[in-house]
Amino acid sequence: MSTTSMTGCERVNRMFARQDQDRIPRQDTYWAETITRWQREGLQWDHHDVLRLLEADFAVLCWSWPPVFPGQRELLREDAETETIRDAWGGIVRTWKGRSGTPEHVGFGCDSREVWEKTYRPAMLAAPNQVDPQMAAVRYAEARKLGQWTHLSGVEGFEALRKILGDETCLMAMVDDPEWIRDVVAVHTQVVLQSWQAVLDQGVKPDGLWIYGDMAFNHATMCSPAMYRELVWPFHKQMADWAHARGMKVIYHTDGRVSGVLDLYIQAGFDCLQPIEAKAGMDIRQFAPTHGDRLAMIGNIDVMKMATNDLDLIEEEIRTKFAAGMATRGYAYHSDHSVPPQVSWDTYKAIIGMVERYGYY
Amino acid sequence: MPLLTDLTAAVAAGKRTDTVRLTQELLAAGTGPQAIVEQGLVPGMAIVGDQFKRNEIFVPEMLVAARAMKEALKLLEPMLASAGIKPKYTAIIGTVQGDLHDIGKNLISMMWRGANFAVIDLGTNVPPEKYLAAAQEHKAHLVGLSALLTTTMPAMKETVRALKAAGLPNTRIMVGGAPITQAFATDIGADGYAADAGTAVDVAKQLVASLA
């Protein structure tokens, strides 16, 4: 890989400022099974080594997803492949043993406003901070030595709603009882911001927030833009305002087709969108010219095309999307979700080569 | 006397109290339960499906409409059962083996019920042989396969292969899910594909209409 002239931190900051960079910043995510396959095909170590080979520029300092009942993990039943547990949010989930994947949501403990107000709300507010500020400070020092762009990470209100109430209850309550929804999001936001502030109180000065909240699927956002604006957006803005007041930028992660709310994201103060899921119809060749001056973009390289292992197809994907993103100076490489195990190690090494070939200004 | 069109409007708007009250009033006025379902409730959910496809409404509005219909059906189903009236078509639905995702499947299931299909939900992580056994047992007109993950798309292909190999002339196979495309559906031999819950009703109706 080439020697570059900027640190990752400089590069990402210049991406946010739409200033010239030596090359686009880089980051990626992998399914656990992908790394297992690659280890069979010659990868010596783990995903950290893949990220080093990619010359990734971002470093996470902490993860904040405040549980309602910290430490709760009650095994309810299990079979050869899965186990069903009551988790720290009071929900019953069925997960795979020893492999990654989305869990099945069997049930949720918080199924009414009464349960929320009597049990969940006070428990959340009373729970001790689950983020380790000292560990975040250690990571910060290490990342600074490596010149990486450092960020606090965690979950925003929409994802928290789904985790605590479940999809059906929370989405119907958006119609039936919007005040309840606002309260859940407000409490979650308050607790997350407190956990991040505890890290800052250690003298850590991160470059940004990278917040996670899948609020869309392949057709559209889960709720209407108007409902999002009324119920969740004020708390997205609260997070962004908190970050900006402390000199940090904000990256927002959501899967799905979010083309209908890009302007609301910008108005909330989000500086960047990631991963821009191609299979949901998101395409930076369409959005970079219209929104790229106000919203930086990370990702959009289609994992479904990667999974074909067709290098010509993948190269066309990378070449054309890099061109669209780089025209704004506000673009970084990432797959459009997580690299799946259909992608061979040889293919991914070729992808790194393409990122190198097409990602320089 | 209330009109069936009033009931349709109440369902489409997700007004469950009105939906139940209108159902009771229609029954009291002598309207048969089958007519209430087919001419009142089902058209309401059809409106919901069309609005959803056009992004005029979103999942919350779809859910409250389905809840309204479900509550009306609680009143009607005992009467329909005692009269021996069943939905014309039966559908099996499940998430393929290796995948525990259930949100998309549940939405499709809800919309199919709203279109007056009898729906048997096999849950998640369903192996091919379980789909096949259920399709045979219930003489299913439709089998719906859902997958969220790119990693479980091969399981969808295997399930379609198993169902096709069994030779079920009166069963159509429909697929969907975040990573699924029309091209993939065609490639694995599925009879139909839908990108969203609204379209899933249209495609399901087209598929069962194609049966002999």
Interface residues (C-beta under 8 A of the other chain):
Chain A: W31 E33 E81 T82 R94 T95 W96 G101 T102 P103 E104 H105 D167 E168 L171 M172 M174 V175 D176 F217 N218 H219 A220 T221 M222 C223 S224 M227 G260 K279 A280 V303 M304 A307 P340 P341 Q342
Chain B: G14 N55 I57 F58 V59 P60 E61 L63 V64 R67 G98 D99 L100 H101 D102 I103 G104 N106 T124 N125 L148 L149 T150 T151 A178 P179 T181 A195 D196 A197
